[in-house]
Amino acid sequence: MLTNFFYHLRENNLKVNLREHLTLLEALNKEVVVYNTEDFYFLSRAIYVKHEQNLDLFDRLFSQFFDGVEEVRVEDFLKIDDSWLIKKFLSELSEEEKEAIKAAGGLDELLERLRKTIEEQKERHEGGTKWVGTGGTSPFGNGGYNPAGIRIGGKGGGKNAAKIWDKREFKNYDDNLELNTRNTQMALRLLRILTREGVEDELNLEETIDRTCNNAGFLDIKMQASKQNRVKILLLLDVGGSMDDFVEECSMLFSSAKHQFKNLEFYYFHNCVYENMWKDNNRRYEDKISTWDVLNKYNKDYKVIFVGDASMSPWELSEPRGSVEHFNAEAGTVWLERFRDKFPNLIWLNPINDGYWQYTHTIQEIRKWSDNRMFPLTISGLEKAMKCLKNSKLKFNS
């Protein structure tokens, strides 16, 4: 059953591998934790979950899998088909996993470890405190007592099984949920270009140790400047009209970006960039800023992030005087091309669900202009967008 649990996680988009599964089995065999439901939950979660955004997914999959455990016989829980395991596992190995297994001594060695790990559970276990059994205090069995147990086969004992994973304390970390300040900042942190600049006020421990050893044990301290995120961001935000429905999401993104990036510049536009932009929405008509000035002020080292729903009349993109607000002398695409020519590293964040993008002509046009570097304004979308800004070859596949 534990192997089935492993594949249940794997088949439901939680990235787990055989080495992690073996680590869990070895930990159980060596009694790393006290055998109760809560300890098994935390142990398996610590081994299988590598990123906090997957904590809620693990909780849901754990709950789904073990909800039916009471109806499983002990013999079924212990049963493992090596040929099925090998065949299924080999068919799903990625190149990276093959290399990792090779470095660990090969698949045969890993499978031998698996066989040895489950040897103690080849037979029915009676009493005691270990993994699966009847009587005793094992939480994974039946007919005994454990204050936080799961009944497997047979009749219950204390009738007080608990399922703490259903609390789902980490549901806000799911990358399909709405943005919040914390997970937005975590996503933006992926765009980190760290350099050491300024006063040398931080101890370089590794260099200090090396220099002291080379100096016959006499302390030779080496200082260094602290690492700073030197990435430069130009944030261009669509406001008004249909974007009024996304004020909260955009405000959260703006706030998180200001907190995360020291070198952040921002401007507003409506629907599409034209000859003027602004920094204060309350004075957008009085304090206009020439778009030419923006293009000339910042060098190509800046990474440009457009934020907007890209939903407008097609004439706004394709025709002079197509703007709904003023008689623009040049079409919107002309200005977009100027930004793409000046800034080779740019993306577009769209708050509209990407499942609806195909139904709006201007969204498709702007996706083409951005070379398919439009991303949904979700946590997973932000993460992909930040990786794209670090590697201009990446694109979004919806």
Salt bridges, closest charged atoms under 4 A:
GLU11 OE2 - LYS88 NZ 2.99
GLU20 OE2 - LYS50 NZ 2.98
GLU26 OE2 - ARG113 NH2 2.95
GLU31 OE2 - LYS130 NZ 3.90
GLU52 OE2 - ARG182 NH1 2.98
ASP56 OD2 - ARG60 NE 3.02
ASP56 OD1 - ARG168 NE 2.80
ASP67 OD1 - LYS163 NZ 2.47
GLU70 OE1 - ARG151 NH2 3.74
GLU75 OE2 - ARG124 NH1 2.76
ASP76 OD2 - ARG73 NE 3.12
ASP76 OD1 - LYS79 NZ 3.73
ASP82 OD2 - ARG115 NE 2.95
GLU92 OE1 - ARG10 NE 2.76
GLU92 OE2 - LYS88 NZ 3.41
GLU95 OE2 - LYS98 NZ 3.62
GLU97 OE1 - ARG10 NH2 3.38
GLU99 OE2 - LYS102 NZ 3.78
GLU112 OE1 - ARG115 NH1 3.62
GLU120 OE1 - LYS130 NZ 2.91
GLU126 OE2 - ARG124 NE 3.35
ASP166 OD2 - LYS163 NZ 3.71
ASP174 OD2 - ARG60 NH2 2.78
GLU197 OE1 - ARG230 NE 3.59
GLU202 OE2 - ARG196 NH1 3.10
ASP220 OD1 - ARG211 NH2 3.17
ASP238 OD1 - HIS270 ND1 3.92
GLU275 OE2 - HIS326 NE2 2.98
ASP287 OD2 - ARG283 NE 2.68
GLU325 OE1 - ARG284 NH2 2.66
GLU330 OE2 - ARG338 NH2 2.79
GLU337 OE1 - ARG340 NH2 2.71
GLU365 OE2 - HIS361 NE2 3.92
GLU365 OE2 - LYS368 NZ 3.92
ASP371 OD1 - LYS395 NZ 3.33
